Amino acid sequence: MRSARLTALLGGQGDWMLSDPAWEQVLGQARRSNLAARLARTVGRRQVVVPERIGLHLAAADKVQRRAAQAMRVEAMRLVGLLHQAGIPVVLLKGAAYLMADLPPAQGRLFGDIDLLVARADLARAESALLGGGWIASDLGRYNQRYYREWMHEIPPLVHVSRGSIVDLHHTIAPPTSVFRVDGAALLGASRSVAAAPGCAVLQPTDMVLHSAVHLFTDGEFEQGLRDMLDLHDLLHHFGHSEPAFWPALLDRAAQLGVQRPLYHALHHVERLFGPVLPDPLRRRANELRPPTLPRLLMAWLLAVALRPPHPSCRQPGDGLARWLLYVRSHWLRMPVYLLLPHLLRKAWMRRFPDRASKQQAAGPVA
Amino acid sequence: MTLAALPPSALASRLCGDGLVLRTGPFVFRLRSPLPVVAQGVAAMYADHAELPAATLADFDVQIAGAGGLRRWVRRQSRFVFDGRAVFDPLPAAHGYALLEWAMNWCISSHAHQFLIVHAAVIERGGLAAILPAPPGSGKSTLCAGLVNAGWRLLSDELTLIDMRDGRVWPLCRPVSLKNESIEVIRHFAPEARFSRITLDTAKGRVAHMRPSAEHLARVDEPARARWIIYPRYAAGQAITMRPRARAAALVDLARNAFNFALQGEAGFDRLCQLVQDCDCADFEYSRLDEAVQMFDRLVSA
């Protein structure tokens, strides 16, 4: 199957000699995937000549991204400052980490929620420290609050009262009820401080890659699938060159944390979309991560669908089924059946009778 | 070839197929919709616009889709889909054309950051532009529609496009949206103006659009220099007044009413400072359109 035009261009494998209708399509795919600013950077770096109209859109997207990065930097420093004052060690994850550590994926990337990792024992204190800075728990209702706090690897999103920025406070990188029980303390223990941003810490290189892979692999929505693949691609290339013995360490760490499968899929799709990254001597070892044939082929199909830009020009028959299967699968991975079934029934009930659900919550005692 | 020369069946098949491509101001839109109400509105309001070849590079691909499932038959809906993503909440199918106009505005104000975009009507005479920012319900669109039927050129009734490079104001020249009593006021004031069918029961009440004149459309590549910033307010039965407003107050207000001021950063602030410096700023109260037109004529001769 041919990958989307945008994917080929961003991965450095496309032909930039495009007709006007093709440019219009690429722009649409990039906007829909939140990758227009990324496209702008790629075009700039490669000094591609683009139609004037496309140039204006790329410059505009670049403006939006630079403003978003600036806002993210300010928010991250505020959050880190608040937690330091409270004496709580904190590690920045994902977008915030790439930006503050000045890593390649931050180039032209848009930022959503700010993801932070603290020790499980520090969660409550961290939440109240953030409350002091104006980040309050969003009103999700009592059931959803309990769902997050009991079963998830993060507490419900905290929203800033005036600026609207959203913080996801994590104690590890995958739900404790899921098949991937990653020890948050092991991640915190191995984190690194960022020289350029005083007080900021990020995961060590192997863990950063593994987090990105686990996130991609367990997600149910894939709205940012292609962006996540580019993150992985950039990280692998960067650390592969800058960190001594990065690749063997990555394979070792995956085994140690029990996340071999997500790593296998991540590597497979990065190479499928953007070309080889693995050093040849390690290819045999990496192949040992391979899941059995049937689930492997199924996942290859599902992820191939999910990682295409969600643009009409990329739609193919069977996409709906694939996306639904991925959604179901993400829940399956998240919890065992005896927890999952009551949860899904409860959610269905709440969707069907939103008024009754909220009244019930209002009347109930506060958990 | 203009849309007026296109038979309705050809227009409908363009809208149902690869899209009808047309240019409004600096932007090229590809419009697609299976809804007859959209085809009817586009035919009436864009009659003097040229149809561009389907392979033209469009800035925005705007689709006003129907809804699936039961909604295909019962309480039919129209949805704005952009790059394959549903953007607003669905509206009744009968609101399809009004939704198209709002969708086109949204495309511009959320993407065209080569401009500082202010939520304001803007008109031109003798190369000089008057910007009319005002909250909804203040009579901004009514005044704009009146003035463009009385010697002023329509640049835009909603979005003032200020070029970030040099501060010039660019025309959009799209249909003017009128609400409720304004529709009858303008029909009476300018009997020769052409209107779309009225859309009933929208969130803003009754809405109709007024077709831009062919003469204004022909000058769509002529930008203007901002000369006045005038805050209009319709006040029934009040005497007409034009009072100067402090430039600093105008600046703050324009910044608040701009869609992308924060995004432009320091350059946006400098651009606005220059703009208010070049303009006379005033608060304007009126109750009768003919008196308002006379007052604006005096601005030019002064």
Interface residues (C-beta under 8 A of the other chain):
Chain A: S19 D20 P21 W23 E24 G28 Q29 R31 R32 P51 R53 I54 L56 H57 A59 A60 K63 V64 R67 P310 H311 P312 R315
Chain B: V28 R30 A55 T56 L57 A58 D59 D61 D83 G84 R85 H111 A112 H113 Q114 A262 L263 Q264 G265
